[in-house]
Amino acid sequence: MKDFWNNRYDEEAYSYGLSPNIFFKEQLDLLPRGSILLPAEGEGRNAIYALNEGWEVTAFDFSESAMRKAKTLAESHGLNLDYQVADVLTFETDKRFDVLGLSYAHFPSTIRAIANKNLLHFVKPNGKVIFEAFSKEQMGKPSGGPKNEEMLFSIEEIKNEFKGFEFQILEKKTIHLNEGIYHTGEASVIRFLGNKI
């Protein structure tokens, strides 16, 4: 799995484009500036947007190639990005964050519930989670996402894996993706904005 992502991010093009995820941007723009954690951040598009908007950003991914691309993108904007190479199960920091941003963080089904629980530990009380990922209805669509249905999400799975959160938004939607070369076309996604109780 790590080799797959290193190879993808070694490609010259930015796999998912340079612009932030639309739902991420829309929700972040409504919040007061603070600190944000971005796991599975890939090539840095959401991190760079947040930095440019005045957020204190910590990002990580288990791909070394992703970090190199994200750092290069940050430098091209004159920004210094705190980006670590780390696994979602072993990532550790003393910081607690105002916002956790999860954009298409499709962890293997064997670890996903544990991974999400670990990440929620880093959110401050009353902190927010901004989430978008492919739903199970995405299976077979050419617009992106895992080819394993167990890595895709249902509304019920979201409720089970993000216990202790009040959902201000929780919806399954069909959208048109235009995010680089690997997220393009009609897609079925689940989005939520949650508040840690």
Order of alpha helices (4+ residues) and beta strands (2+ residues): alpha-alpha-beta-alpha-beta-alpha-beta-beta-alpha-beta-alpha-beta-beta
